Amino acid sequence: MAEKLKIIPLGGLNEIGKNMTVYEYGGEIIVVDCGMAFPGDDMYGIDCVIPDVSYLVKNKSRLRGLFVTHGHEDHIGAIPYVLKQVNMPIYCTGLTAGLIRLKLQEHKLLDSTKVVVVEAGQTVKAGKFQVEFIHVNHSIADSVAFAIHTKMGTVVHTGDFKIDSTPINDEVIDLARFGELGKEGVLALLADSTNVERPGYTMSESAVGKTFMRQFTGCDKRIIVTTFASNVHRIQQVLTAAAACGRKVAVTGRSMENIMRVSTELGYIKVPKNTLVDLNRLKGLPLNQQIIVTTGSQGEEMSALYRMAFSTHKQVDIGPGDKVIISASTIPGNQITVGRVINELFRKGADVVYDRADLLHVSGHACQEELKIIHALVKPRFFIPLHGEQRMLQIHSRLAQTMGVAPNHVCIAENGSVIELTTKHMKCETSVPAGEVFVDGGSVGDVGAVVLNDRKLLAEDGMVVVVLPMSSHDHQLLCEPEIVTRGFVYVKESEELMQTLREVALVTVDSMSTRKRKDDSEVCRAVRNAVSSYLYKNTKRSPMVIPMVTKL
């Protein structure tokens, strides 16, 4: 039987987030990326969503390593949760390693996890795999693609990337290596589909630096800049522009402070002399010499910008003397929270600059022409679009076909699909368990669909508790049932409805035989059905009804 290379996406398909791809060859397994996703609006109380890794747990003896393309949450956020189930060495570049170590330290996993720093251009041997690190540009420093070499052939996994000819650190994407791989022969390409709907090219990150200079020059106000904490190149440009304009910079927000510490220690951010100061010292300077870099570009309730806007930040209060620059795009789903913060900033009298037309943000993902360049250089036999919703995967499939990939050599897969490759054929006929695992506080995987449905019900219609005081001697009701509501109606204003519910419960219990009344669960079931039915019929609402039998 001919050997096969299996590729199994466990996350990142038909969604944005929780990227994770499994490669299996010769009985051995490596994993690329291990990301989380943010919860949807209907996931009440959920902190984040991670991939289902039950397949890896089942095959943990065959795991040879986790390879990480870059340090964004949708590629590293699930690492501490997954490592508690399967331990494996982690291979990544310097900044990515620094960010992962922060997470491991927080979860007390640092001592038990092997993190190996690899530079772009180097190759790591992991069992029957040779994984080559290739430098790419993205909205976080130290991003790489992988060329995964096996005896079956080479697979190129781009990770998130764009082609930036004027990057902040002068390190352009290694297109020459992609071209060399294409000449040597590439079995399959797995590529980022995030911006495939956009024609042309993605703007260079350096364009944002020019915007900062324009916004800072001649401004007589204190300037507050919010951006993604992980975008060290953006932070570098704020620092550079601030120094050129004679301003001092302070940083606030836990994740921003962590990123600044890690990236300056590792040399990814170079702070101009006498530019960075403590926030308390900054406040003593004239407004036109102050810049604050903060978290909160997505309107997160616990972020520093949110607390500034709603006057709960201990050190910074925003007013008419401030200019707030939001240097980030709004992640789909966050429009309401971002809008709420912007409205509050305007209410406080601040000058808010958030229009993308002023080049306050550029994407880190390749548009159509950049994707075509990668396809033209790599010339893969097979193509699997990654990192995108269904429409993005479909459009990327069509783009690949215009670049010469045969239609039957393209696979639009689902999370859990097992894609089997030989040198001549590709098939996708089986699957492994894959899905969403919910993280709720310290609980991982304990909250399932039933609990989420209950939370949804409580959030939408509230609850009604029916307290049934019963005699432990003859199992008769000792008095009228008590009705307690939360999130349904205010009892004093609906006394007539409450009295009717008491009567419904009373009649239901009285109509039951003595044998049935002896069984508390039977009583609860009957009362729940009767009260729920009455409420829906008369109010068209379905609160959670919880009967409670108290024996006296």
N, C-alpha and C positions, 0 to 999 in steps of 0.2 A: 504493500500500500504506500502511495506517494506521501511524502511529508507535506504538511500544510502549515501555513502561518495563520493564526487566528487573531482577529482584531475584534475586541468586545467593548463598545462604548457603554459605560455605566452611568454617564451623565453628560449634559451639554448638548443633547440633540432635542429639537423641538422645544427649546427653552434657552434662556440666557442665564448661565450660572451652573454651579456644581459640575464643572468639567472634570471628567475622569475617563481615561481610556486604558484598557488592558490589552497587552500584546502577549501572545502565547505561542511558543515554538519549541519543538523538541522536548516537550514535557516541562518546560520552565516558563515563568511568567515575570514580566516587568509591568509596572504601572506608570502612566504619564499623567501627572497632575491629580489633585485631590481637593476639589473646590466645594464651596457652599453656595447656596442661593438664598436670597432674601425671601421671607414669607409673603404670601399673597394677602390681600385685604381680608379674605375669609378664614385665615389661619390664626384665630384669636389666641393670643398668649404665646405663640411660637416665636422663638428667637431667631432660628435659622433652619434651613433645610439642607441635608447632606445626602449623598448617594447611598443606596443600599449596597453594602459590600459583602453580603452573605456568600457570594461566589468566591471572593478572596479568602474569607474565613474558612470555607470548605477546602480550599486549595493552598492554605498558608505555607505548607512545607515546600511548595514549588515556587514561592515568591523570591525574586532575586534583587528587587530594589524598586524604589519610587523615584522617578525622574520628574523634576518640576521646571516648567518653562519660565515662570516669572512669579513675582510676589503679590499679585492681586488676590483678593479674598475668594473670587470665583475659581481660583486655581490652588489656593493653599488653605482656605478656611476650614475644610473638613479634616485636616491632617491630625490634630490632637484627638478627635473623636474616633477616627479610623485606627490610629496607632494603639488605642486601648483594646482593640479587637485583634489586630494583626501587626506585629512589629516587623519592620524592614528598614534597611538603610536608605537614607534620603540623599540624592545627588542633585546639586543645584549650584547656581553661581553665588557670588559673595553677598550681594544685597538680599537676594532671596533667602539665603541661609540665615542672615541676620534677623529677618522678619519671622521666619519659621521658628528660630530659637526663642524669640519673644513669646510665641504661642506655647511652645513646649514648656517653657519656664512657668508660665501661668497655670498650666495643667500638671505641673510636677512630673514631666516626662523627659526633661532635658538630659538627665543622667543615664536614662535607659535607651536613648535613641542615638544612633550613629548618623551624623550629618556631615557629608563629604562635600567640600567646596571644589567645584570644577570650573575652569576658565573656558570661555568660548575658544574653539579650535582644538580642544582636547577631546579624547575619546575614552569612555569608561567601558571596561569589560564586565558584564553582568551575566554569568552563566553562558548560555549560547548566544547572547546578544552583545553587540558592540554598539554603544550609543555615543554618537558624535554630537558635540555641542556647537551650534552655529549662531553667531551673533545676529540679532535682528533689532529693529527699532520698534518701540512701543511707548505707551504713556507711563512706563515705569522703567528705571534703569536696569541694566543687566538681564534683559530679556533674551531668550534663546529659542531657536528651533532645534529639532533633533533629526539626525539621519540615523535611523535604526537599522544596523547591518546584521543580516543573518545569512546563512548558506542558501536560503530560498531567494534572497534578493534584498534590496534596500528600500525602506519605507521612509519618506520625508514627512514629519509631523511639524507643521509650522508654528503651532501655538498662536498667540495673538501677535500680530505684526502689522507694520506699515513700512513703506519705503520712504525714508526721510533723507533728502540729500544735504540738508543743513541741520543735523541734530545738535543738541546742546553740548554734548561731550565730544563732538567731532568723530564719533565712531559710526560710520554708515553701515547699513545692513550688508552682510557678506554675500552679495549677489554672485560674486565670482565662484564661491563654493557651491552655490545652488546650480550654477551652470556646469561646473565640473561633474557634479553628481548626475546631472541630466545626460552628459556625454558618456558617463560610465554605465548608465542604465538604472532607472528608478522603477521599482515594481509598483509602488502605490504612493499617492500623495493624499495626506489628510490636512485640510486647510481651513483657516478662519473664515467664517461666512458673515460676520457681523455687519459689514458695510457693503455687501455685495449689491444691494439695491441702489447704491449711489454711483453715478457715472464719474469718470475723471479720476483725479488723484486726491489724497488726503493732504491738507495743508501741513506745512512743517511746524513743529513745536516752536521754532525760533520766532515765528510770526507773533506769538503771544507776548514775547519779550518786548517787541516794538510797541504793542498796545500798552503794556505796563509803563513804559517810558512816557508815552503820550498822556496816560492818565495821571501819572505822578507829577510830571513837570508842571510847575506853576500852580499846583493845587494847595490852597491854604488850609485844608481840613486834615484831620486825622484820617488815615486810610486803613480800612479793615479789608483784608483779602481772604476769601474762603475758597478752598479748592480741595480735591481729593488728597488726603494725607500721603498716599503712596506715590503721588506724582512728584518725585524729587527734582525732576528737571524744571517743573513749574515753580517749585519753591526756590530753586537756584536762580531762576530769572527774576523773582521778586527781590531776592537779596541783592542781585547785581544791579537792578534798576534803582533800588533803595539807596545803595552806596553811591551811585552816580548822581542822585538827586540830594545827597546829604541827609538822608533820613536814617533813623535807627529802627530796628525790627525786633519785635518780641513775638513769641509763639505761645498759643494757648490751645487747650484741647488735648486729652490724653493720647489719642492715636497720633496727632501731629507732633507732640513732644517726643513720643517713642521713635517715630520715623526720623526726626531731626537728630536724635541722639545716635541711632544706629547708622544713619547715612553719613553723618559727619565723622564718626569714629572710623568708618570703613573708607572714607575719602570720596564718597559719591556726591556729597555737597561740599563745596569750598566756600566758606563764609568769608566775605571781604572783611578786612581788618576794622575793628571798632564799629561793626554794624549790628551785631546781635547782642541784645541786652535783656535783662530780666523785665518782666511785665511791670513790676512795681517801680522800677527805675524809669521805665519808658514814660509813665504817667506824669513825671515831673518835668518833661520836656514840652516845648511849644507844640501845638497841634500839628503845625506844618513840618514837624520833624519826626512824627510818629507813624509807624506802620505796624499793624497787628496781623499776623497770619494765623488763621483759625480753622477748625473743623466746622462742619455744618452745611456743606454745599447742597446736601439733599434734604435739609429741613428736619434732620433727626432730632427728636425731642430732648435727648440728653446732651446734644452737642453744644459746644461753646457759643456758636453764633445764635442758636435758638435761645439759649439762656440770656445772651446779651439783648436780643430783640424783646424778650418778655420780662426783662429787668430782674432776672434771678441769678445773673452772673455776679460773683462776689467782688470782682475787680474792675469790670468794664460795664459802663452804662452808656447806651447809644443815644445820641441826640442830634440836633441840627448841625453840630460841628463835625459830623462824620461823613465820610464817603465810603460806602460798602461796595466792594467789587466781587461779584460772584463769578469765579473763573472755573466753571464746570458745566457740563450739560446735565440736564435733569434726567435721571434714570426713569424709564417708563414705569408708571405706577406711583411715582413720587411727586407728581405735579401739584397735588392738593397741599401736601405738607410744605413744599418749597414756596408755593404761592402764599400760604399762611404767614410764613416768616417774612417774605418780601413785603406783604401788606403791612405787617407790624412795624417793619423798619421804616416804611414811608410814614406810618402814623406817628413815629417818634421824630420825624422831621429830617431823617438822614437822606443823603443823596445816594440812591441805589443804582448801580450800573450792572445790568444783567443781560443786555441784548447781545446775542451771539453774532450779530452783524458787525460788532466792533472787535471781532476776533479775540474774545476773552477766553475762548476754549477751542482747541482742535482735537479731533478724534485720534485715538491710538490704533485704529484699525484700517486696513487697506480697502480702498475703493476699487471699482471694476478694473481700471487700467493697471493698477498695481497687482491685482490678482492675475491678470492676463500675463504680466511679466513673469511672475513666479511659475505659472503653468508653462509658458514658453521656454523658460530655462530648464525646468525639471523634466518636462516631457514624460509624465508618468504613464504606465500602461493602464493602471486602474486609479480611480479617484473616489474619495469618500469625503463629502463636505462635513465640516464640524462646526460647533460653536454658533448655533443660530436656531431661530424658530423655523417652522415648516416652510414658509414662503422663501426664507433666505436659503435654505438647503436646496430647494427646487430651482431657484434662480441661479445658484452657484453651479448646480448640475448642468443647466443649459449653457452657462458660460464655459464650463470645461469642455462641453461637446463642440462649441465653436472653436476651441483651441486644439481640436483633433482627438479628443478621447472618445472612443466608440461608446454609443449609448448603453450597450450591455456590459460595459466596463465601469459604469458609474453605479454606486450603491448609496441610496438615501435610506439610512438605517434608522432604527428606533433605539432608545436606551435598552440595553440587554440583548440586542441582536448579536449573533455570532457570525461574523463575516469571515469566511474561509477563503484563503488565497493559495493558489499554486502559481507556477510561472506562467500558466496559460489561462487559467479559469478563476472566476470569483463567484461564490454563491453565498446566500444568506437565507438559510432555511430553518435554523434553530435559534433558541434564545436561552438566556440564563436569567435568574431573578434580578430585577432592577426596578428602582422606583424611588420614592421619597421617604426619608427617615427624618422625623421632626425632633429638633432639639428645643426643649422647654426648660430653661434654667439648668439645673444639674442633671436633668433627665434626658436620656437619649433613646428614642425609639419606644418609650412607654406610652406616649400620646399617639393614638391611632385615629382612624376615621370616625369611630363611634364617639370618642371624647370630643373631637373637633365639631361633630354634628351637634352634640349637646351644647357646646360653647356657642355655636352659631344660633341655636334655638334660644338660649338664654339672652344673647345679645339682641336678637330681633324681637322676641315676644315676652321675655322675662319668665318668672316662675310663680307658681301658686302652690303653697304648702298647705295640706289639709291634715290637721292634727286630730286624731281620733282617740279620745280617752275611753278605754274599755275595761270592763270588770274582768279580772283574772278568774273570777269564780263562775259566772254564768255567761261571760263573753257578750254582754249587752253594753251599748253605749251608756256611759254614766251621765253625760250632758251633751249639749250641742257640739258638733265639731268646731274647731277654731280654724279660721282661714288667715294665712299670712302670705302677703304678696311682696315680690321684689321685681321692679322693672316692668310691672304689668299695669296696675292702676293704683292710685293712692286710695287706701281703704276708706278714709273718712268721706271722700267724695263719691264713693261707690258702695255705700252701705247696703243699698237695695240689692245690688248684684251679689255682694258677699253673703247676705242673708239667704238669697236663693241658692247659692252654692252650698251653704250649710244644710239646707233642706234636701238638696240633691244627694249629698253624702249621707245624710241621716236616713233618707228613704232607701238608699242603696243597701246600707248595712242592715236595716230592719227587715228588708225583704230576703236576706240570706238565711239559709238554714243554720241551726246551731252548729252542725258539723263543719260547715264551711267557715263560720265565724271563728272557730277554734284555730284556723290556719291564717296567721297574720298576712302572709304573702297573698293568699286568696282574697282577703279583705282589701288589701292595697290595690290589687289588680282591678277589682270590681269598681272601687271608688275612683281610681285613675281614669278608667274607661268612661264612667258616667260623667265625671266633671269635665274631662277633655271634650267629650261629645257635646255637652251643653254649651261650653264656652265657644267652641267653633261655630255651632249652630246660631248662637245669639250675638257673638262679637266678631266672627270671622277671623279670630286670632287663635294661635295654637301655642300658648305658653307651656313650659315644662310643668307638669302636675306631679307633685311628690306627696303621696299620702304617708303619714307616720302614725303607727299604732302605739299608744302608751298604755301599758297594763297597770292597773291600780288595785 
